[in-house]
Amino acid sequence: MTSVTSKKSTILGSDEIDLGRVIGELIDHRKLIISITSVFTLFAILYALLATPIYETDALIQIEQKQGNAILSSLSQVLPDGQP
């Protein structure tokens, strides 16, 4: 009997996490977990539907003067303006 007790105390004293116990706790408290999750989900949906949307934008447009190409400007002076 003492060996069983010392074995359990050794297992419980270690830094390991008992995965079966964690899953068991989650299953035992599933109603509480589901209810809290549902309440906050409901609040989030209500807020998303009832909150006034705020749309805001800001833009800056800068238009620069186009500088012509020196070769093309001299070529346009040489060519006649008439159509062929």
Order of alpha helices (4+ residues) and beta strands (2+ residues): alpha-alpha-alpha-alpha
